[in-house]
Amino acid sequence: MKIEVVQVPEQSAVFAKATCKHSEIGATLHKLLPTVANYMESASATMAGPPFCRYTGWREDECDIEAGCPVVESLSGEGEVFAGVLGASRAVCAYYSGPYEGLHAAHAACRSYIEENGLEPSEPPFEIYATDPEEEPDPAKWVTHVYWPVAQ
């Protein structure tokens, strides 16, 4: 797994929020992302990249997540969908290939890199799903970029 420090540009995004058990992250994303997609369709929005999940809170049994898509337009959001930005940070990035169940290893690798290099996490970590499972059915070929923003 390749790990490097990158500069992530600011990107307008729309997202929906939820709190779920760790074991329910996948199922929760399957509910949130269609909500965001429906909003984007109604707003005639253009995707500016693949979908993401940002972890805004992590506790022993549950977590707070934001799932959404970067967009070309600046939107206001509506109902369960919020507008904001993703990126605008220096981040440790792990390029992970494989099924989503193995993403914990990419997060652990980022945390280790941060600790070993004397860096400080600055914002919630996020994942960008570079491969669409509907287009690539083999989970072994899925690519996910895991970002841990760090202080400049």
N, C-alpha and C positions, 0 to 999 in steps of 0.2 A: 504494500500500500504506500503510495507516494504521499509525503507530507511536506508542505512548504508554507511560508508566510507570504500572503498576497494582500494587495490593496483591492478592496471590494467597492466598486462605485455605487453611489446612491441610485436607487431605482424605485420609482413610484410603484405601489402595490395595493392590491385589495385582498382582504382576508377575513376569515371568520374565526371566532375563538371558542374554546371548549376546555373543560376540565375532565380528565378521564384517568382511569387506572393505567399503569404502564402496559399491561397486557391488552388494553383496548385501543392503543394508539392507532393501529392500522384501521380498525373498524371506524374509529372517530374521524380519521382522515377521509374515509370513503363517504362519510356524511357531509363533512365540511366543504370538501373541494367541489362537489356538484352544486352546493349552495352558492359558492363563489362563481362558478362557471355560469350558472343561471343569471346571476346579477350582471356579469360581464356581457352576456348575450343581450340582456335587456338594455344595457347602456351602450351597446355597439362598441365595446372596448376591444382593443387589440392586445393580445398577449405579447410581452416583451422578452419572454424566456420561460423555462420550465417551472412547474409548481414548486412550492417550498413548504416547509414546516419549521416554525420557530418555537423553541421551548422557553417560555417566559417564567415558568416556575417548576421546580422539581422537588418533590417530597418523597418520603419513603415508599408510599404506595400509589401516589397519583401525581399527575403533572398538569400544568396549564400550557396549552398549545395555541398557536395561531397558524392556520393553514390557508394558503392563498396562491396568488399568481402575480408576477410582475406585469405591469401594464404600460403601454406607450403613453396613454392619456393620464392626466391628473384627474382622478374621480373623487366623488364625495362619499361614496358608500350609501347604503340604505338598508334598513331593517337589521338583519344579523350580520351584514357585511360592512366592514370598516375600511377606510382608506388610510394609507400611511406610506412608509418607505422601508426598504430593505437595503442593507449594505451601508455604505458610507463609513467604512471601517477598515482598519488593518486587521487581518485575521489569520489564524492558523487554519489551513485547509487540508483535509485528508480526502483523497480520491479513492473511494471504495467501490469495488465491483463485487456483486453478489446479491443474495436475497436480503430483504429488509431486516430479517431476524438477526443478521450479523452486524448491523449498524453500531451496536454497542461497542464493538471492537474499534471502530473508527473514532468514536467519541473518546474512548479510553486512550487511544494513540494521540489524539489532540491534547488531552489533559496531560499526558506524560511529556509531550513535546513542550508544552507551556511551562511545566514545572522544571524540566531539565534545562531550559533556556532562560529561566528567570523572568518570564513574562507574566503579565497580570490579565486575567479575563476582564473584559470591560462591558460586555452586553450579552444578552442571551444567545446561546448557540442556535444555529439553524442548519437545515439540510435542504439541498436543491436536488430534485429528482430529475437527473439528466436523461434518463431513459423512461419512455412511456410503456408501462407493462401491457397496454392494449396493443402496442405495435411490436413489442418484443416479449413473447410469452415465456422465454427461458429465464428464470430468476438469476441464474449464474451469470447472465450477460447484462444485468441491470447495473447502471452506474449512478452513484449518488455522491455529491460533493458535500462534505460535512465541514461547516465553518464555525470556528470559535473566535469571535472578535476579541482582540487584545488591545491594551492601552498602547498609545503611540510611544 
